[in-house]
Amino acid sequence: MTLKIYGRKSSCNVQKVIWLCSEINIDCETLDYGGKYGGTKEQSFKNLNPNGTVPLIDDDGFFLYESNAIIKYLSNKYNRLSLENRKIIALRDQWMDWAGFTLAAPCAIITLNLILLPPDKRDPNKVLKAKDQVLTLLKILDNQLINNKFILGDEFSLADIPAGCWYNRCLKFDFDLSQFEGISNWGARLSEKKSYQNAVLSAPMPPD
Ligand SMILES: N[C@@H](CCC(=O)N[C@@H](CS)C(=O)NCC(=O)O)C(=O)O
């Protein structure tokens, strides 16, 4: 049965799920929810995800929210991009959480204050502060990537997915990332992937 992904394609968290599905050829359909499409505050949606956020998946009646949990579930279910070594799995989770929470937090502040808030509510100082935080964080990612093709080493893994989505968002903010050689080379490798092109590079920006 076709996997249903509830969520607008402009959301980085939704992009993670679409990217993974495309990467490992899971048959899926996206339903526009959240942002300008609404629907997430309806009781019928909240019964499935009380947080009222996207993404949410419906896998033949099994409902799951939290994007990192979703992509781990799908990877396990189809036994693709799976890892065996406990410590490598822990490092994968570390990078997924780092990107999904630590890096995502200042990126979300920038999105809010550049795009989503009404112009009179936007705070340019918050944008400047968040941009500084993002650059400090990207240095950490760059150190990891300077000698690695992908975040965990030579092979693409789930660890690359959350960071790849937020990295693309940073590019859309017109960050000058040329100082980050490791990240730039990694970004070029991701860009060769059809799955990344389909789910991330060609995705609209919020609020679309
Ligand atoms: N930690 C959650 C965050 C979910 C989240 O905050 N999603 C945002 C979009 S990125 C959302 O639903 N915002 C409200 C909306 O789009 O209406 C995850 O990774 O899935």
The ligand as a Tripos MOL2 file, in Angstrom:
@<TRIPOS>MOLECULE
LIG
   20    19     1     0     0
SMALL
NO_CHARGES

@<TRIPOS>ATOM
      1 N1         10.6190   17.5830   15.6320 N.3       1 LIG1
      2 C1          9.5620   17.5560   14.6590 C.3       1 LIG1
      3 C2          9.2630   19.0030   14.2360 C.3       1 LIG1
      4 C3          7.9930   19.0930   13.4300 C.3       1 LIG1
      5 C4          7.6980   20.5350   13.0480 C.2       1 LIG1
      6 O1          7.9290   21.4620   13.8400 O.2       1 LIG1
      7 N2          7.1840   20.6960   11.8480 N.am      1 LIG1
      8 C5          6.8700   22.0270   11.3710 C.3       1 LIG1
      9 C6          7.2600   22.1410    9.8990 C.3       1 LIG1
     10 S1          8.9940   22.0140    9.6910 S.3       1 LIG1
     11 C7          5.3830   22.2670   11.4700 C.2       1 LIG1
     12 O2          4.6060   21.3290   11.4460 O.2       1 LIG1
     13 N3          4.9910   23.5270   11.5410 N.am      1 LIG1
     14 C8          3.6210   23.8840   11.5250 C.3       1 LIG1
     15 C9          3.0670   23.9410   10.1410 C.2       1 LIG1
     16 O3          3.7750   23.7370    9.1470 O.co2     1 LIG1
     17 O4          1.8660   24.2260   10.0400 O.co2     1 LIG1
     18 C10         9.9610   16.6790   13.4670 C.2       1 LIG1
     19 O5         11.1710   16.5310   13.2300 O.co2     1 LIG1
     20 O6          9.0950   16.1130   12.8020 O.co2     1 LIG1
@<TRIPOS>BOND
     1     1     2 1
     2     2     3 1
     3     2    18 1
     4     3     4 1
     5     4     5 1
     6     5     6 2
     7     5     7 1
     8     7     8 1
     9     8     9 1
    10     8    11 1
    11     9    10 1
    12    11    12 2
    13    11    13 1
    14    13    14 1
    15    14    15 1
    16    15    16 2
    17    15    17 1
    18    18    19 2
    19    18    20 1
@<TRIPOS>SUBSTRUCTURE
     1 LIG1         1 GROUP 0 **** ****
